């Protein structure tokens, strides 16, 4: 018995001894042999990596007025477990749907969608989820909607008898999104970024590498609860914010373009409209607009997908009589254009075809200059084919750049198509129909070559890349001459002839573009088109165009306007009324805004020329001293607050500014100071004051501030703007004041000059 007890004790002792040895070996293996591997694995679990998103660079106009900026956005997320515990799933679903709905028709579907989010379970399906975002309706919403969600949360807290700080299962997460403060203004130039931050269209896409910046990262150690360890290692790589892109466009001129197009659209109801304004000396784009258009802030609600097309660079069309510039310039350059030489108008035979003037019968025997003023097709066939000759005519087409893209710094540019083979095709090309298919930007560059003394320039819309922190230019874009197309003397002669197309108030087809204060050169165009699915020219559907520049003696602005299929009621003679008045309006407003003296009243100076100055340092100066120095420097100084010395200023000392720019100083800390009255200030001045006071500014409209909301703590001030002297009533289109002749529509041919041209035209009309 005793032996059995001893044996049992020995076995038990041996077992525990063996177990102890195994544990010791295991501990040694873990702590020594596998220590480095396990530590590495543990550290990975302890470490948290965060991606630091850079701030996307802003897009501004040539005067640094913001066109695209980063702004605060909010994303709505739900806690299904908490919502179900409080039994408020239905209240939340209905309440959020009322706030986030796009339309009443979509509300019911959105209620179901939010209800699904509010009852969602984890991936394993065992428990309710804890954090579910409401996408896409609740993703990156603006502050107004976020405030409405906060009100919903407050109502639910009251219903549940909870404190104001209690969580009811709805989270409002702060985020960033792209914001376009001017809404539809310059939409086709800018493009947009989607909610994922990916660029689409326009300069957002073209300049993405410059705008996007470089993401940073931060890695830190945490404990088991996810709290950062005070003594843990931290690896930090700061984000590099994107650079700002300064454009050549002028926000005011862009507004003039879009305002004029809106009036044309209301009166003539075309399928689309295109406008380009440039400085012909540099081919800097001052403005570019299209209708239909879209709002980049709400791009998803745009139903008409053709609204996203920038027709200025992405559409082709048969230009009609505006293309006669090439024929005219070539004939003048080669010395074969005699303005006083007579010819028989009406019709002309070329090979097996008879081509007519737009009125079929002509005007009898007239001079070539009158043929230009009346936009006679026969005159240009004789000039291009008989006098200039086909090879030289073809050569001038190439010199003016119609066989290649302009390579403008915008995406999706298409090239023109020049493909004449037979005599009749070259003949119709002399007046811009048949196998001559061009783009608006090509036409603009060609006319600019005449306006600037014969130089074909590269069109561009980016002026400089700017450091967002210092405001200093990183790189700038200089004008580039592609080639000398004609001599300055020839260009001057052609300008003189084009001026008579406008100034001759009896027979000039461009007479409605005539201006009292400025000399204008220009040309109308009215081209029959081939409708989709058809193989013949439409007898009563046209593309109307007008291209002009002013003042003739020193061109400062050139404007191209194109209307696709305006409602002329079958009367092409109304073509001259569609765009020439719009040109007159845009050019007049722009030239006055730029301070260009009148051509016919030299003593009248509309606006003082601006110069660049260096911002003085007003720090620690008294108010009187600051005002005195500002006056001596030629600056307008606004003073805010009460105190003995200047404590803050805008712009910063040493910054290069325009003499017309307002400058601001504060005699006390602006934090907490009420925002001053901004009524009557321009958009730029108002935004600058808001920035100086650290107040977010939301604007609507254009021009000058007419309404200002109260700026409560932490909330944005809302500003409503309107041009001076313009009320809502004045935006309606006025009836035509005269019956201007289109004077340049070729009579419809039985068939297009070529199947290829017809096919190309169809393609250009398809979004």
KOLVOGU-326975 format. One record per residue (C-alpha): x, y, z; residue in one letter. Coordinates in steps of 0.05 Angstrom, whole numbers, plus 5000, padded with zeros to 4 digits. Example, Ala and Ser with C-alpha at 12.3 -4.5 7.8 and 13.67 -1.06 7.14 Angstrom:
2
524649105156a/527349795143s/
END
This chain:
767
500050005000x/505650465019x/509350284955x/503150464913x/502751144947x/510051284935x/509451074862x/503351514851x/506852104883x/512951974840x/508751974777x/504952604796x/511352954814x/514652734750x/508752984710x/508853674741x/516353704735x/515853544661x/510354054653x/514554574688x/520554414643x/516054484581x/513455154604x/520555404618x/522655184548x/516555514517x/517756174555x/525056164533x/522956024461x/517956604461x/522257104498x/528956954466x/528356554402x/522056874374x/522557534411x/524357974351x/518857694306x/513457764359x/515758464378x/515358674305x/508458394299x/506158724364x/509059384344x/505159354279x/498859264320x/500859824367x/502560304311x/497360714276x/498661014208x/494761624185x/494861934116x/495162694119x/491262964060x/494263584028x/490164204014x/488464233940x/490964863907x/486165423889x/484465653819x/484166413813x/483066913757x/488467393732x/486867863790x/487067293842x/479567273850x/477766563874x/474466093824x/475665413857x/477665323930x/477664813986x/472064894036x/469264544097x/464263984084x/460563494128x/459062754124x/453262424161x/454461754194x/449761314236x/450660844295x/445460294281x/446359974350x/444860624386x/439060814340x/435760134352x/436960174427x/433460854428x/428160594379x/428761214334x/430560874268x/424161124235x/424861834263x/432061874237x/430261574169x/424562064157x/428162664186x/434662564147x/430862434083x/427263104089x/434063444096x/438163064045x/433162943989x/434563223920x/427163243903x/420463053932x/419962483882x/426362173908x/424462233982x/421061553990x/427061183960x/431761574005x/427761394068x/428560654051x/435960754038x/437161104105x/432960584141x/437360044111x/443660414136x/440560504205x/439359754213x/445659494180x/449558934214x/456858764218x/460058354164x/459157714204x/451757884213x/451857774289x/451258484314x/448859154290x/454259594260x/457060194298x/458960684243x/455460724175x/456161324129x/449961574091x/452761584020x/452061923973x/446562383996x/449662514065x/456862544040x/460563204038x/454363634048x/454664384058x/454064764123x/446664924114x/444664194111x/449464024168x/445964544211x/439264234195x/441963554217x/444263874282x/437164134292x/434463424281x/439363164333x/436963694382x/429663494371x/431362764383x/435162934446x/428963304472x/424462724453x/428862224489x/429762704548x/437262704540x/442363244552x/444763694495x/451463334495x/448462634492x/449662214429x/443361964395x/446861564341x/447862094288x/454862354275x/456862974235x/463962874211x/467963474187x/471163394119x/473763794060x/470863883990x/471964293928x/467764913926x/466265363867x/464066033897x/461466313832x/457265693815x/456365643739x/461366193723x/467065913681x/464565203692x/467364933627x/474165233641x/474564973712x/471264283706x/470063973774x/472463463825x/467762913847x/466362743919x/472162263920x/476662853903x/478062583833x/478463123779x/473863123720x/473963583660x/477164263651x/483164523688x/481664103750x/483663513705x/488963853662x/492664163721x/491463613772x/498863463782x/499964183803x/493664253844x/493363603883x/499663663925x/503263073959x/499962694017x/503662654083x/503462114137x/503862034212x/505361384249x/504961334325x/504760784378x/498360654418x/496160224475x/490959674473x/485360184476x/488060574418x/490661154459x/497261454436x/503161264482x/506361894511x/513361614503x/511961234439x/515661364375x/512461824324x/514261864251x/511462484217x/511862694145x/508063334131x/503463394070x/505563854014x/499664283995x/498064363922x/500065003885x/495065533864x/493765623790x/492866343766x/488966393700x/489066903645x/481566993648x/478467603680x/472567443724x/468868073704x/469767953629x/467667233641x/461267503672x/460067973613x/460667373566x/455866933605x/450867493617x/450567653542x/449866913523x/444066853571x/440467413535x/441767103467x/439466433493x/432966733519x/431467093454x/433766603400x/433565913435x/439565603400x/441764893411x/448265153440x/452365793446x/459865893450x/463866523467x/471266653472x/474567313491x/482067393483x/487567913485x/489567873411x/496668113426x/498267523472x/492567033458x/491267013533x/484166763543x/480167313579x/473766913581x/470666283553x/463366063560x/458265573533x/450965423538x/448164953561x/452464973623x/452764653693x/454264813765x/460664463787x/458164453859x/452164023839x/454763673777x/450963043794x/444263383784x/445863573711x/441163173667x/443563413599x/450363093589x/451863563531x/452264113583x/459163853602x/462063963532x/466764563524x/464864713452x/470165243447x/475464703439x/471664043432x/466664173376x/467664253301x/463164633253x/463064913183x/464765643196x/461265973137x/463366683120x/467866813180x/472766353143x/473066863087x/478467193129x/483466683102x/481566823029x/481767573040x/488367583077x/491667133025x/489067562967x/491568203000x/498367893017x/499267652946x/497268322917x/491168072880x/485668422920x/483569072888x/477869342929x/475369782872x/475569242818x/468569052792x/465768352783x/459068052766x/455567792829x/450067272832x/453066622809x/459466292785x/460965632752x/466565202780x/467664552743x/460864212740x/457664622795x/454265302796x/455265672862x/450766262882x/450966852928x/446666782990x/440867152957x/441566732894x/441267332847x/446867772873x/447168542867x/449268622795x/456168872779x/459469102844x/466469222872x/470268692911x/470069142972x/462469162968x/462668412957x/466368363024x/461368823059x/455468433031x/459067763043x/458567542971x/460466822960x/461866942887x/466967482904x/470867002947x/470666432898x/473666912846x/478867162896x/480866482922x/480666052860x/481766532801x/486367052832x/489866732892x/489766032860x/488265382894x/495465202917x/496565872950x/489565872981x/491065193011x/497765453036x/494466033073x/489565563106x/495465183134x/499165823154x/493166053194x/493365393233x/487065043210x/490464373197x/492864273268x/490564343339x/492264993373x/494864603434x/491165053482x/492364853554x/485364563562x/483463823556x/479463493500x/481463963444x/479763693374x/482963903309x/479564183249x/478763783185x/481164073119x/480363563063x/478963892995x/480463492932x/476163742876x/475564452846x/468464532873x/470764342943x/476264872941x/471165372915x/466165262972x/471965283021x/473466003002x/466966193037x/467565673093x/462965103072x/463964383049x/470364043070x/472364603116x/470864413188x/474164823243x/473964963318x/472265613352x/479165673383x/482365593314x/478066153286x/479766593346x/487266493336x/486666643262x/483067303272x/487867493328x/493567413278x/490467973237x/488968403297x/496068363326x/499968513262x/500367833228x/502967373284x/499466713297x/499866633373x/499066033419x/492466093457x/493165953531x/489066013595x/494165883650x/498166503670x/502366263729x/503365743783x/503366063852x/505865853921x/499465843964x/503366044028x/507766604003x/503666833943x/510066843902x/510166603830x/513365923822x/513065943746x/509466363695x/507066253625x/509566723570x/506066873504x/508866473445x/509066663372x/507866063327x/509466413262x/508567043222x/502666913176x/502467583140x/506368223145x/504068783193x/502369203132x/497868663103x/494568553171x/493169293177x/489869313108x/485568703124x/483469033190x/481369653152x/477069233105x/473868853163x/472369513197x/468269723138x/464069093145x/461769383211x/462070133198x/458070133133x/451070223162x/447870123094x/450569463067x/455469203120x/453268523147x/456368683214x/453169373222x/449669183287x/456469113321x/458069843307x/460070233370x/459870983381x/466171003423x/470670473392x/472770273321x/470669553309x/473069053257x/469068413248x/465767893204x/459167533206x/458066813187x/451766413171x/452965693149x/447865173130x/448864523168x/447663793157x/442863523208x/444162853242x/441562263201x/441062693138x/445562743078x/443463423052x/444364123077x/438364363117x/434864943080x/432865303144x/437865113198x/444365493208x/450465603250x/450966353263x/457666673282x/460867343292x/468267483305x/470668193318x/475768603355x/476669313381x/479269833380x/481969733309x/487870203318x/490269823381x/486169183391x/485269013465x/479868493460x/477567993407x/471067623415x/468566993379x/461166833384x/457666213355x/450366023358x/448365323336x/441565283305x/438165913333x/430765983320x/430666463261x/423766243237x/426866023171x/429466723155x/437066723152x/437067483143x/435767513218x/442667203229x/445967873236x/441468043295x/443367433336x/450567563356x/452968243332x/449068613387x/451868123438x/458968283414x/457469023421x/455068923493x/461068493514x/466268913479x/463369563506x/463169333578x/470069003574x/473669593542x/470770073593x/472469603650x/479669543623x/480170303620x/481270333544x/480271053519x/475071173466x/477471123394x/473171713374x/473672123438x/481072093456x/480472583513x/475672133551x/479171663598x/474471153626x/478770863680x/485571033711x/491070563690x/493570133747x/500670013769x/504069523815x/506469743884x/509869423943x/505569384006x/508669814062x/509769544132x/504569894177x/506369494240x/506369904304x/504570544266x/499271024291x/492871094250x/494971784224x/501871544203x/498970934168x/493971364129x/499371864111x/504071334083x/498270994046x/496471664014x/503671793993x/504171093964x/497671163926x/493770643965x/486670633992x/487070444065x/481270194109x/482270214184x/478569754233x/478069744309x/480370224363x/487370274390x/493870664388x/497870254339x/496869784280x/496969054302x/495168714237x/494868874163x/492768584096x/496168454049x/502668284085x/508368774083x/512768694021x/507168383979x/506668643907x/499768933896x/495869353846x/494970093861x/487470003857x/487369453909x/484369613977x/488869524037x/486769404109x/489669514178x/486869354248x/488369744311x/486269154354x/485768404349x/480468254297x/478467614333x/471567724360x/470568394325x/463968444287x/464568414211x/463669114182x/458269304133x/460269044064x/454369334025x/456969673961x/463669313961x/465968903901x/466468143909x/474068183914x/473968723968x/468568364007x/472267694005x/478668044027x/475268364087x/472067694107x/478967374101x/482067924143x/476867814198x/477467054193x/470166984173x/467866484122x/464366834064x/458966514020x/456966913958x/451566893905x/451067323843x/456067793810x/457968513816x/457468883883x/454568693950x/447268873958x/445368434017x/449268174077x/446867674129x/448767744202x/455367384216x/454066964279x/459766634316x/462466044278x/457766154219x/459066414149x/456667094126x/452267064064x/453167604012x/448567743953x/451668113894x/448868473834x/452168903780x/451369653790x/445369913752x/442769223736x/436368973766x/432968313755x/428268643706x/433868893661x/436268183646x/430568063598x/432368093525x/430468713487x/427168643419x/431568753358x/432269473339x/433669383265x/433268863211x/440668713202x/442368273143x/445767613155x/448467703086x/452667083083x/448666453084x/450066033022x/443865752990x/442565033009x/445864552960x/442263922937x/447663522974x/453563693017x/460063802981x/462463133008x/459962563048x/465962623093x/464263343110x/457063143124x/459262583169x/464063033206x/458763553217x/454063033245x/459462813293x/460663523317x/453363603335x/453162963376x/454763073450x/
END
